Amino acid sequence: MYSSGFVQGTCPMLESLNVTESDITDYDLAQILGGMRSIKALKAGETGFGTMSLAALRPHFHELQKLSISTFKRGKPNPAAATMLREILVSCENLVKLNSPYVRAKDMMMDNTPWVATKLRCLSLTIKFPRNGNPSLHKAVFKQISRLNSLEILSFMKDNADYHSLDFRLSHGMGQLKRLSRLEELNLEGTTQHMKKVDFLWLFENLNSFKRFYGKPNQDPSKLRKFD
C-alpha cells in the first residue's frame, strides 16, 4: 500500500507533493494527503484522484497555491471531475496556478456560483463543448473566467472530433475577457477555433498586457489567409 508509511504529522515539513504513479488509488492518495500537516502544492497526474482525495485536500484549501490534477484513470475520465473542479474554483482563494482535469462544459456550468480564485496567474483548462453547441454555454464560461482578474497565462488543452474547446469569438462572449488587464498569453494550440480577423485583433487591442497567442485562430486555410 502506497500510503502505509504516512501517518498524520509524520512529515511536518512536507508542503508540496508530486505524484505521477498511475496505479495509486483514490483511497491511498487520500491517506497520503491526510498525513500532511500543510499542502501548498499538489501535482497528481494520471492518478486515481477522486472524491476521497478531494476531501483530504479540503482542509488545506485556504493555503493551496498550486494544483495540477488529472482525474483520468486508465484512459477513463472521472464523472465527478466537474463537481470537484467547481468546488476548487469557488473555494481556493489563494491559488496562483491550476491545471484542471477533463470536464464537460454543461457539467461545469450546472452551478453558477462565482469563481473566487482571483489570485490565479496561470490557468490551464480542459473544458469540452459539443460541436455546434449553444453560444450561451460558452458565454457562461467566459463570464466565470473574466472574474479571475490576476490571470497572466490562459491555456486550453486540445480537443477532438467529438468535442471542441471554448470558442474564442466575440459572438460567443469573448468580449467579457476585457477585465483581464494582466493577461499576457493565450494558448489555444490544438483546439478548433473559428475566429474572424476582428476577433483576433480584439485580443491585442483590448487586453492591455496581451503579447502572445499560440495556435490557429481559424482552422480553415482560406479564412486564415485573411489574417495576414
C-alpha positions as CSV (number, residue, x, y, z in Angstrom):
1,M,0.0,0.0,0.0
2,Y,1.4,3.4,-1.1
3,S,0.1,5.2,2.0
4,S,1.4,2.7,4.6
5,G,4.3,5.0,5.6
6,F,2.2,8.1,6.0
7,V,0.8,8.9,9.5
8,Q,-0.7,12.2,10.5
9,G,2.2,14.6,11.2
10,T,4.9,12.2,10.1
11,C,6.4,14.7,7.6
12,P,5.8,18.1,9.3
13,M,8.0,20.0,6.8
14,L,6.3,18.5,3.7
15,E,4.2,21.1,1.9
16,S,4.5,20.0,-1.7
17,L,3.7,16.6,-3.3
18,N,4.2,15.4,-6.9
19,V,2.5,12.0,-7.6
20,T,2.6,10.6,-11.1
21,E,2.1,6.9,-10.4
22,S,-1.0,5.9,-12.4
23,D,-1.7,2.8,-10.2
24,I,-2.3,4.8,-7.0
25,T,-5.9,4.7,-5.8
26,D,-8.1,7.5,-4.6
27,Y,-8.0,5.9,-1.1
28,D,-4.2,5.7,-1.0
29,L,-3.8,9.2,-2.3
30,A,-6.3,10.5,0.3
31,Q,-4.3,8.7,3.0
32,I,-1.1,10.4,1.9
33,L,-2.7,13.8,1.8
34,G,-4.3,13.2,5.2
35,G,-0.8,12.6,6.6
36,M,0.4,16.1,5.6
37,R,0.1,19.0,8.0
38,S,0.3,21.6,5.2
39,I,-0.4,21.4,1.5
40,K,0.6,24.3,-0.6
41,A,1.3,22.5,-3.9
42,L,0.0,19.2,-5.3
43,K,0.6,17.6,-8.7
44,A,-1.4,14.4,-9.2
45,G,-1.3,13.4,-12.9
46,E,-2.9,10.3,-14.2
47,T,-3.8,9.1,-10.7
48,G,-6.9,7.9,-9.0
49,F,-7.6,11.4,-7.6
50,G,-11.2,11.5,-6.7
51,T,-13.7,12.4,-4.0
52,M,-11.7,10.9,-1.1
53,S,-8.5,12.8,-2.2
54,L,-10.5,16.0,-2.5
55,A,-11.9,15.5,1.0
56,A,-8.4,15.1,2.3
57,L,-7.3,18.2,0.4
58,R,-10.3,20.3,1.5
59,P,-8.8,21.4,4.9
60,H,-5.9,22.9,3.0
61,F,-7.9,24.9,0.5
62,H,-7.0,28.2,2.3
63,E,-3.3,27.6,1.8
64,L,-3.2,25.8,-1.5
65,Q,-1.3,27.8,-4.1
66,K,-0.5,25.3,-7.0
67,L,-2.7,22.4,-8.1
68,S,-2.4,20.1,-11.1
69,I,-4.8,17.2,-11.2
70,S,-5.9,14.7,-13.8
71,T,-8.9,12.6,-13.0
72,F,-8.2,10.1,-15.8
73,K,-7.7,6.5,-14.6
74,R,-6.5,4.2,-17.3
75,G,-7.9,6.5,-20.0
76,K,-11.3,7.0,-18.4
77,P,-12.4,10.4,-17.1
78,N,-13.9,10.6,-13.6
79,P,-17.6,11.6,-13.8
80,A,-17.2,13.6,-10.6
81,A,-14.4,15.8,-12.1
82,A,-16.7,18.8,-12.8
83,T,-18.1,18.9,-9.3
84,M,-14.6,18.7,-7.9
85,L,-13.2,21.4,-10.1
86,R,-16.1,23.7,-9.4
87,E,-15.5,23.3,-5.6
88,I,-11.8,24.2,-6.1
89,L,-12.6,27.3,-8.1
90,V,-15.2,28.6,-5.7
91,S,-13.1,27.8,-2.6
92,C,-9.4,28.2,-3.1
93,E,-8.8,31.9,-2.9
94,N,-5.0,31.7,-2.8
95,L,-4.4,29.5,-5.9
96,V,-1.9,31.0,-8.3
97,K,-1.6,28.1,-10.7
98,L,-4.2,25.5,-11.7
99,N,-4.1,22.7,-14.3
100,S,-7.6,21.3,-14.4
101,P,-9.0,17.8,-15.2
102,Y,-11.1,16.9,-18.2
103,V,-14.6,18.2,-17.7
104,R,-17.7,18.8,-19.9
105,A,-18.9,22.4,-20.0
106,K,-22.5,21.5,-19.3
107,D,-21.5,19.7,-16.1
108,M,-19.2,22.6,-15.1
109,M,-21.9,25.2,-15.5
110,M,-24.6,23.4,-13.6
111,D,-23.7,25.7,-10.7
112,N,-23.1,29.4,-11.4
113,T,-21.5,30.2,-8.1
114,P,-18.8,32.8,-8.8
115,W,-15.2,31.5,-9.1
116,V,-13.2,33.2,-6.3
117,A,-9.7,32.0,-7.2
118,T,-8.9,35.6,-8.2
119,K,-5.2,35.3,-7.4
120,L,-4.8,32.8,-10.2
121,R,-2.0,33.8,-12.6
122,C,-1.7,30.6,-14.7
123,L,-4.8,28.6,-15.6
124,S,-4.9,25.5,-17.9
125,L,-8.4,24.2,-18.7
126,T,-9.7,21.1,-20.4
127,I,-13.4,22.0,-20.9
128,K,-15.2,20.3,-23.7
129,F,-18.2,21.7,-25.6
130,P,-20.4,19.9,-28.0
131,R,-19.8,20.6,-31.7
132,N,-22.1,23.4,-32.9
133,G,-23.3,23.9,-29.4
134,N,-25.3,26.8,-28.0
135,P,-23.3,30.0,-27.6
136,S,-24.9,30.6,-24.2
137,L,-22.8,27.9,-22.7
138,H,-19.6,29.5,-24.0
139,K,-20.7,32.9,-22.7
140,A,-21.3,31.4,-19.2
141,V,-17.7,30.0,-19.1
142,F,-16.2,33.3,-20.4
143,K,-18.1,35.1,-17.6
144,Q,-16.5,32.9,-14.9
145,I,-13.0,33.3,-16.4
146,S,-13.4,37.0,-16.6
147,R,-13.6,37.1,-12.8
148,L,-10.1,35.8,-12.5
149,N,-8.5,39.3,-13.0
150,S,-5.0,38.3,-12.0
151,L,-4.6,35.9,-14.9
152,E,-1.4,36.2,-16.9
153,I,-1.4,32.9,-18.8
154,L,-4.5,31.1,-20.0
155,S,-4.3,27.8,-21.8
156,F,-6.8,25.3,-23.2
157,M,-5.9,21.7,-23.9
158,K,-6.5,20.2,-27.4
159,D,-9.9,18.9,-28.4
160,N,-11.1,16.0,-30.6
161,A,-13.6,15.1,-33.2
162,D,-16.5,14.7,-30.7
163,Y,-15.9,17.8,-28.5
164,H,-14.5,21.2,-29.1
165,S,-12.9,23.7,-26.7
166,L,-14.1,27.2,-25.7
167,D,-15.0,29.2,-28.8
168,F,-12.9,32.5,-28.8
169,R,-15.3,34.7,-30.8
170,L,-17.0,37.9,-29.7
171,S,-20.3,36.4,-30.7
172,H,-19.7,33.7,-28.1
173,G,-18.8,36.0,-25.2
174,M,-15.1,36.5,-25.6
175,G,-15.6,40.3,-25.0
176,Q,-16.1,39.6,-21.3
177,L,-12.3,38.9,-21.0
178,K,-11.7,42.7,-21.3
179,R,-11.4,42.6,-17.5
180,L,-8.3,40.5,-17.7
181,S,-5.9,43.5,-17.9
182,R,-2.9,41.4,-16.8
183,L,-3.4,38.6,-19.4
184,E,-0.2,38.2,-21.5
185,E,-0.5,34.8,-23.1
186,L,-3.3,32.7,-24.6
187,N,-2.5,29.2,-25.7
188,L,-5.1,27.5,-28.0
189,E,-2.7,25.1,-29.6
190,G,-4.6,22.0,-30.8
191,T,-8.1,23.5,-30.3
192,T,-10.6,24.1,-33.0
193,Q,-11.2,27.8,-33.4
194,H,-13.4,29.8,-35.9
195,M,-12.2,33.3,-35.3
196,K,-12.6,36.2,-37.7
197,K,-9.9,38.7,-38.1
198,V,-11.9,41.1,-35.9
199,D,-11.9,38.6,-33.1
200,F,-8.2,38.0,-33.3
201,L,-7.3,41.7,-33.4
202,W,-9.7,42.3,-30.4
203,L,-7.3,40.4,-28.2
204,F,-4.4,42.7,-28.9
205,E,-6.4,45.9,-29.0
206,N,-8.4,45.4,-25.8
207,L,-6.2,43.4,-23.4
208,N,-3.6,45.9,-22.1
209,S,-0.9,43.4,-21.4
210,F,-1.5,40.9,-24.2
211,K,1.6,39.7,-26.0
212,R,1.5,36.1,-27.1
213,F,-1.0,33.9,-29.0
214,Y,-0.4,30.2,-29.7
215,G,-2.5,28.1,-32.0
216,K,-4.5,28.6,-35.2
217,P,-7.2,31.3,-34.9
218,N,-9.2,29.6,-37.6
219,Q,-9.0,26.0,-39.0
220,D,-10.0,27.0,-42.5
221,P,-6.8,27.8,-44.5
222,S,-8.7,30.1,-46.9
223,K,-10.1,32.2,-43.9
224,L,-6.7,32.0,-42.1
225,R,-5.1,33.8,-45.1
226,K,-7.2,36.8,-44.4
227,F,-5.4,37.3,-41.1
228,D,-2.2,38.3,-43.0
